[in-house]
Amino acid sequence: MRDDRERLRDILDAIKQIEKYAIYGKDRFIQDELIQTWVVYHLMIIGEAASKMSEQTKQNYHNVP
């Protein structure tokens, strides 16, 4: 079973992947379905990892959405 550190690492890695394409801007994002899919996929990774954080971590960082 993965621990919170690994999940946080997954979140940070997904953010870095999204940032690779953020430099291209909104217009390119809107025009390129591949970039849209890439971003959505990594947002899903972030959501999945965040949802599986332990209750202790959620309580310790309750101010983080």
Biopython code that builds the backbone (N, CA, C, O; Angstrom):
import numpy as np
from Bio.PDB.StructureBuilder import StructureBuilder

atoms = [
    (1, "MET", "N", (0.834, -1.183, 0.000)),
    (1, "MET", "CA", (0.000, 0.000, 0.000)),
    (1, "MET", "C", (0.881, 1.249, 0.000)),
    (1, "MET", "O", (1.896, 1.309, 0.694)),
    (2, "ARG", "N", (0.486, 2.219, -0.770)),
    (2, "ARG", "CA", (1.277, 3.445, -0.890)),
    (2, "ARG", "C", (1.048, 4.343, 0.324)),
    (2, "ARG", "O", (-0.053, 4.409, 0.869)),
    (3, "ASP", "N", (2.103, 5.025, 0.731)),
    (3, "ASP", "CA", (1.946, 5.940, 1.859)),
    (3, "ASP", "C", (1.766, 7.374, 1.354)),
    (3, "ASP", "O", (1.845, 7.641, 0.155)),
    (4, "ASP", "N", (1.525, 8.282, 2.290)),
    (4, "ASP", "CA", (1.232, 9.665, 1.922)),
    (4, "ASP", "C", (2.399, 10.345, 1.211)),
    (4, "ASP", "O", (2.186, 11.174, 0.326)),
    (5, "ARG", "N", (3.615, 10.006, 1.587)),
    (5, "ARG", "CA", (4.776, 10.603, 0.906)),
    (5, "ARG", "C", (4.790, 10.233, -0.576)),
    (5, "ARG", "O", (5.065, 11.073, -1.433)),
    (6, "GLU", "N", (4.498, 8.998, -0.860)),
    (6, "GLU", "CA", (4.456, 8.561, -2.262)),
    (6, "GLU", "C", (3.326, 9.265, -3.008)),
    (6, "GLU", "O", (3.488, 9.662, -4.162)),
    (7, "ARG", "N", (2.196, 9.416, -2.353)),
    (7, "ARG", "CA", (1.069, 10.110, -2.983)),
    (7, "ARG", "C", (1.410, 11.577, -3.235)),
    (7, "ARG", "O", (1.083, 12.124, -4.288)),
    (8, "LEU", "N", (2.065, 12.205, -2.268)),
    (8, "LEU", "CA", (2.479, 13.596, -2.462)),
    (8, "LEU", "C", (3.476, 13.706, -3.609)),
    (8, "LEU", "O", (3.440, 14.664, -4.381)),
    (9, "ARG", "N", (4.355, 12.734, -3.715)),
    (9, "ARG", "CA", (5.304, 12.708, -4.830)),
    (9, "ARG", "C", (4.563, 12.574, -6.162)),
    (9, "ARG", "O", (4.917, 13.225, -7.145)),
    (10, "ASP", "N", (3.536, 11.726, -6.183)),
    (10, "ASP", "CA", (2.716, 11.578, -7.390)),
    (10, "ASP", "C", (2.071, 12.905, -7.771)),
    (10, "ASP", "O", (2.029, 13.269, -8.946)),
    (11, "ILE", "N", (1.567, 13.625, -6.764)),
    (11, "ILE", "CA", (0.930, 14.920, -7.015)),
    (11, "ILE", "C", (1.941, 15.909, -7.582)),
    (11, "ILE", "O", (1.657, 16.593, -8.565)),
    (12, "LEU", "N", (3.103, 15.988, -6.976)),
    (12, "LEU", "CA", (4.130, 16.911, -7.466)),
    (12, "LEU", "C", (4.590, 16.549, -8.873)),
    (12, "LEU", "O", (4.790, 17.431, -9.708)),
    (13, "ASP", "N", (4.755, 15.271, -9.135)),
    (13, "ASP", "CA", (5.150, 14.836, -10.482)),
    (13, "ASP", "C", (4.087, 15.203, -11.510)),
    (13, "ASP", "O", (4.412, 15.643, -12.613)),
    (14, "ALA", "N", (2.825, 15.025, -11.155)),
    (14, "ALA", "CA", (1.736, 15.360, -12.076)),
    (14, "ALA", "C", (1.700, 16.860, -12.341)),
    (14, "ALA", "O", (1.459, 17.286, -13.471)),
    (15, "ILE", "N", (1.938, 17.659, -11.312)),
    (15, "ILE", "CA", (1.984, 19.115, -11.494)),
    (15, "ILE", "C", (3.107, 19.482, -12.457)),
    (15, "ILE", "O", (2.919, 20.313, -13.345)),
    (16, "LYS", "N", (4.263, 18.871, -12.283)),
    (16, "LYS", "CA", (5.391, 19.147, -13.180)),
    (16, "LYS", "C", (5.049, 18.786, -14.621)),
    (16, "LYS", "O", (5.423, 19.504, -15.548)),
    (17, "GLN", "N", (4.346, 17.684, -14.809)),
    (17, "GLN", "CA", (3.956, 17.275, -16.160)),
    (17, "GLN", "C", (2.990, 18.291, -16.780)),
    (17, "GLN", "O", (3.107, 18.627, -17.958)),
    (18, "ILE", "N", (2.050, 18.771, -15.988)),
    (18, "ILE", "CA", (1.105, 19.778, -16.488)),
    (18, "ILE", "C", (1.843, 21.066, -16.834)),
    (18, "ILE", "O", (1.550, 21.696, -17.851)),
    (19, "GLU", "N", (2.789, 21.456, -16.002)),
    (19, "GLU", "CA", (3.539, 22.691, -16.241)),
    (19, "GLU", "C", (4.308, 22.658, -17.561)),
    (19, "GLU", "O", (4.545, 23.704, -18.165)),
    (20, "LYS", "N", (4.697, 21.469, -18.011)),
    (20, "LYS", "CA", (5.409, 21.359, -19.286)),
    (20, "LYS", "C", (4.596, 21.950, -20.433)),
    (20, "LYS", "O", (5.153, 22.539, -21.359)),
    (21, "TYR", "N", (3.279, 21.790, -20.365)),
    (21, "TYR", "CA", (2.420, 22.258, -21.443)),
    (21, "TYR", "C", (1.750, 23.583, -21.133)),
    (21, "TYR", "O", (1.175, 24.203, -22.027)),
    (22, "ALA", "N", (1.810, 24.027, -19.897)),
    (22, "ALA", "CA", (1.209, 25.312, -19.524)),
    (22, "ALA", "C", (1.902, 26.466, -20.244)),
    (22, "ALA", "O", (1.284, 27.500, -20.496)),
    (23, "ILE", "N", (3.162, 26.295, -20.571)),
    (23, "ILE", "CA", (3.905, 27.371, -21.237)),
    (23, "ILE", "C", (3.347, 27.695, -22.620)),
    (23, "ILE", "O", (3.582, 28.784, -23.143)),
    (24, "TYR", "N", (2.610, 26.757, -23.215)),
    (24, "TYR", "CA", (2.061, 26.987, -24.549)),
    (24, "TYR", "C", (0.840, 27.894, -24.534)),
    (24, "TYR", "O", (0.456, 28.434, -25.571)),
    (25, "GLY", "N", (0.232, 28.064, -23.378)),
    (25, "GLY", "CA", (-0.880, 28.993, -23.241)),
    (25, "GLY", "C", (-2.247, 28.393, -23.519)),
    (25, "GLY", "O", (-2.385, 27.252, -23.961)),
    (26, "LYS", "N", (-3.246, 29.212, -23.240)),
    (26, "LYS", "CA", (-4.640, 28.793, -23.335)),
    (26, "LYS", "C", (-5.054, 28.459, -24.767)),
    (26, "LYS", "O", (-5.736, 27.460, -24.995)),
    (27, "ASP", "N", (-4.651, 29.281, -25.729)),
    (27, "ASP", "CA", (-5.069, 29.050, -27.121)),
    (27, "ASP", "C", (-4.606, 27.690, -27.628)),
    (27, "ASP", "O", (-5.378, 26.961, -28.249)),
    (28, "ARG", "N", (-3.366, 27.353, -27.369)),
    (28, "ARG", "CA", (-2.846, 26.050, -27.813)),
    (28, "ARG", "C", (-3.569, 24.916, -27.092)),
    (28, "ARG", "O", (-3.866, 23.880, -27.687)),
    (29, "PHE", "N", (-3.848, 25.119, -25.814)),
    (29, "PHE", "CA", (-4.577, 24.114, -25.044)),
    (29, "PHE", "C", (-5.946, 23.865, -25.670)),
    (29, "PHE", "O", (-6.351, 22.716, -25.850)),
    (30, "ILE", "N", (-6.644, 24.924, -25.995)),
    (30, "ILE", "CA", (-7.988, 24.805, -26.573)),
    (30, "ILE", "C", (-7.946, 24.106, -27.930)),
    (30, "ILE", "O", (-8.862, 23.356, -28.268)),
    (31, "GLN", "N", (-6.906, 24.343, -28.701)),
    (31, "GLN", "CA", (-6.810, 23.804, -30.059)),
    (31, "GLN", "C", (-6.262, 22.377, -30.120)),
    (31, "GLN", "O", (-6.459, 21.687, -31.120)),
    (32, "ASP", "N", (-5.592, 21.936, -29.088)),
    (32, "ASP", "CA", (-4.882, 20.658, -29.154)),
    (32, "ASP", "C", (-5.507, 19.632, -28.205)),
    (32, "ASP", "O", (-5.330, 19.705, -26.989)),
    (33, "GLU", "N", (-6.228, 18.689, -28.773)),
    (33, "GLU", "CA", (-6.904, 17.671, -27.968)),
    (33, "GLU", "C", (-5.910, 16.789, -27.211)),
    (33, "GLU", "O", (-6.212, 16.321, -26.114)),
    (34, "LEU", "N", (-4.756, 16.565, -27.773)),
    (34, "LEU", "CA", (-3.742, 15.753, -27.098)),
    (34, "LEU", "C", (-3.270, 16.430, -25.805)),
    (34, "LEU", "O", (-3.113, 15.769, -24.778)),
    (35, "ILE", "N", (-3.050, 17.727, -25.859)),
    (35, "ILE", "CA", (-2.647, 18.460, -24.655)),
    (35, "ILE", "C", (-3.779, 18.435, -23.632)),
    (35, "ILE", "O", (-3.529, 18.274, -22.438)),
    (36, "GLN", "N", (-5.008, 18.593, -24.085)),
    (36, "GLN", "CA", (-6.157, 18.541, -23.175)),
    (36, "GLN", "C", (-6.201, 17.195, -22.454)),
    (36, "GLN", "O", (-6.390, 17.131, -21.240)),
    (37, "THR", "N", (-6.024, 16.135, -23.216)),
    (37, "THR", "CA", (-6.042, 14.790, -22.636)),
    (37, "THR", "C", (-4.901, 14.621, -21.643)),
    (37, "THR", "O", (-5.091, 14.053, -20.567)),
    (38, "TRP", "N", (-3.730, 15.105, -21.995)),
    (38, "TRP", "CA", (-2.548, 15.036, -21.132)),
    (38, "TRP", "C", (-2.823, 15.728, -19.794)),
    (38, "TRP", "O", (-2.538, 15.182, -18.728)),
    (39, "VAL", "N", (-3.378, 16.928, -19.869)),
    (39, "VAL", "CA", (-3.654, 17.701, -18.656)),
    (39, "VAL", "C", (-4.729, 17.020, -17.811)),
    (39, "VAL", "O", (-4.573, 16.887, -16.597)),
    (40, "VAL", "N", (-5.810, 16.590, -18.444)),
    (40, "VAL", "CA", (-6.894, 15.933, -17.709)),
    (40, "VAL", "C", (-6.383, 14.663, -17.028)),
    (40, "VAL", "O", (-6.726, 14.394, -15.877)),
    (41, "TYR", "N", (-5.578, 13.896, -17.727)),
    (41, "TYR", "CA", (-5.011, 12.675, -17.147)),
    (41, "TYR", "C", (-4.229, 12.988, -15.871)),
    (41, "TYR", "O", (-4.385, 12.309, -14.857)),
    (42, "HIS", "N", (-3.401, 14.003, -15.930)),
    (42, "HIS", "CA", (-2.589, 14.342, -14.765)),
    (42, "HIS", "C", (-3.425, 14.978, -13.655)),
    (42, "HIS", "O", (-3.095, 14.827, -12.478)),
    (43, "LEU", "N", (-4.488, 15.678, -14.003)),
    (43, "LEU", "CA", (-5.414, 16.172, -12.980)),
    (43, "LEU", "C", (-6.101, 15.004, -12.279)),
    (43, "LEU", "O", (-6.361, 15.059, -11.077)),
    (44, "MET", "N", (-6.389, 13.957, -13.029)),
    (44, "MET", "CA", (-6.983, 12.760, -12.432)),
    (44, "MET", "C", (-6.010, 12.102, -11.452)),
    (44, "MET", "O", (-6.417, 11.637, -10.387)),
    (45, "ILE", "N", (-4.746, 12.064, -11.807)),
    (45, "ILE", "CA", (-3.730, 11.515, -10.908)),
    (45, "ILE", "C", (-3.699, 12.322, -9.613)),
    (45, "ILE", "O", (-3.643, 11.755, -8.522)),
    (46, "ILE", "N", (-3.735, 13.641, -9.738)),
    (46, "ILE", "CA", (-3.727, 14.507, -8.557)),
    (46, "ILE", "C", (-4.952, 14.230, -7.689)),
    (46, "ILE", "O", (-4.837, 14.072, -6.473)),
    (47, "GLY", "N", (-6.113, 14.174, -8.315)),
    (47, "GLY", "CA", (-7.346, 13.927, -7.569)),
    (47, "GLY", "C", (-7.352, 12.579, -6.882)),
    (47, "GLY", "O", (-7.762, 12.462, -5.728)),
    (48, "GLU", "N", (-6.900, 11.573, -7.586)),
    (48, "GLU", "CA", (-6.857, 10.219, -7.017)),
    (48, "GLU", "C", (-5.906, 10.163, -5.823)),
    (48, "GLU", "O", (-6.246, 9.615, -4.774)),
    (49, "ALA", "N", (-4.721, 10.731, -5.990)),
    (49, "ALA", "CA", (-3.741, 10.711, -4.898)),
    (49, "ALA", "C", (-4.248, 11.515, -3.703)),
    (49, "ALA", "O", (-4.096, 11.088, -2.558)),
    (50, "ALA", "N", (-4.842, 12.663, -3.961)),
    (50, "ALA", "CA", (-5.351, 13.506, -2.872)),
    (50, "ALA", "C", (-6.482, 12.818, -2.118)),
    (50, "ALA", "O", (-6.582, 12.934, -0.897)),
    (51, "SER", "N", (-7.325, 12.110, -2.841)),
    (51, "SER", "CA", (-8.475, 11.463, -2.198)),
    (51, "SER", "C", (-8.067, 10.292, -1.309)),
    (51, "SER", "O", (-8.831, 9.875, -0.438)),
    (52, "LYS", "N", (-6.872, 9.766, -1.528)),
    (52, "LYS", "CA", (-6.421, 8.602, -0.761)),
    (52, "LYS", "C", (-5.450, 8.960, 0.361)),
    (52, "LYS", "O", (-4.864, 8.077, 0.987)),
    (53, "MET", "N", (-5.285, 10.250, 0.611)),
    (53, "MET", "CA", (-4.430, 10.662, 1.723)),
    (53, "MET", "C", (-5.035, 10.168, 3.036)),
    (53, "MET", "O", (-6.254, 10.049, 3.164)),
    (54, "SER", "N", (-4.184, 9.887, 3.992)),
    (54, "SER", "CA", (-4.664, 9.427, 5.296)),
    (54, "SER", "C", (-5.434, 10.546, 5.998)),
    (54, "SER", "O", (-5.236, 11.729, 5.722)),
    (55, "GLU", "N", (-6.306, 10.143, 6.902)),
    (55, "GLU", "CA", (-7.071, 11.128, 7.678)),
    (55, "GLU", "C", (-6.131, 12.003, 8.499)),
    (55, "GLU", "O", (-6.387, 13.193, 8.683)),
    (56, "GLN", "N", (-5.053, 11.421, 8.988)),
    (56, "GLN", "CA", (-4.090, 12.191, 9.782)),
    (56, "GLN", "C", (-3.486, 13.322, 8.951)),
    (56, "GLN", "O", (-3.399, 14.455, 9.424)),
    (57, "THR", "N", (-3.078, 13.032, 7.744)),
    (57, "THR", "CA", (-2.512, 14.058, 6.872)),
    (57, "THR", "C", (-3.562, 15.103, 6.537)),
    (57, "THR", "O", (-3.267, 16.299, 6.541)),
    (58, "LYS", "N", (-4.770, 14.676, 6.250)),
    (58, "LYS", "CA", (-5.848, 15.629, 5.954)),
    (58, "LYS", "C", (-6.087, 16.562, 7.135)),
    (58, "LYS", "O", (-6.310, 17.757, 6.941)),
    (59, "GLN", "N", (-6.042, 16.033, 8.356)),
    (59, "GLN", "CA", (-6.238, 16.862, 9.548)),
    (59, "GLN", "C", (-5.052, 17.794, 9.780)),
    (59, "GLN", "O", (-5.233, 18.950, 10.164)),
    (60, "ASN", "N", (-3.854, 17.297, 9.550)),
    (60, "ASN", "CA", (-2.658, 18.121, 9.747)),
    (60, "ASN", "C", (-2.601, 19.294, 8.782)),
    (60, "ASN", "O", (-2.055, 20.347, 9.110)),
    (61, "TYR", "N", (-3.157, 19.117, 7.604)),
    (61, "TYR", "CA", (-3.111, 20.147, 6.562)),
    (61, "TYR", "C", (-4.521, 20.503, 6.111)),
    (61, "TYR", "O", (-4.800, 20.585, 4.915)),
    (62, "HIS", "N", (-5.400, 20.711, 7.075)),
    (62, "HIS", "CA", (-6.813, 20.973, 6.784)),
    (62, "HIS", "C", (-7.024, 22.234, 5.954)),
    (62, "HIS", "O", (-8.068, 22.381, 5.318)),
    (63, "ASN", "N", (-6.048, 23.151, 5.946)),
    (63, "ASN", "CA", (-6.182, 24.384, 5.171)),
    (63, "ASN", "C", (-5.829, 24.198, 3.693)),
    (63, "ASN", "O", (-6.010, 25.119, 2.897)),
    (64, "VAL", "N", (-5.336, 23.034, 3.326)),
    (64, "VAL", "CA", (-5.024, 22.737, 1.926)),
    (64, "VAL", "C", (-6.237, 22.050, 1.316)),
    (64, "VAL", "O", (-6.689, 21.020, 1.817)),
    (65, "PRO", "N", (-6.767, 22.620, 0.232)),
    (65, "PRO", "CA", (-7.971, 22.001, -0.364)),
    (65, "PRO", "C", (-7.705, 20.631, -0.954)),
    (65, "PRO", "O", (-8.619, 19.999, -1.484)),
]
sb = StructureBuilder()
sb.init_structure("model")
sb.init_model(0)
sb.init_chain("A")
sb.init_seg("    ")
for serial, (resi, resn, name, xyz) in enumerate(atoms, 1):
    if name == "N":
        sb.init_residue(resn, " ", resi, " ")
    sb.init_atom(name, np.array(xyz, "f"), 0.0, 1.0, " ", f" {name:<3s}", serial, name[0])
structure = sb.get_structure()
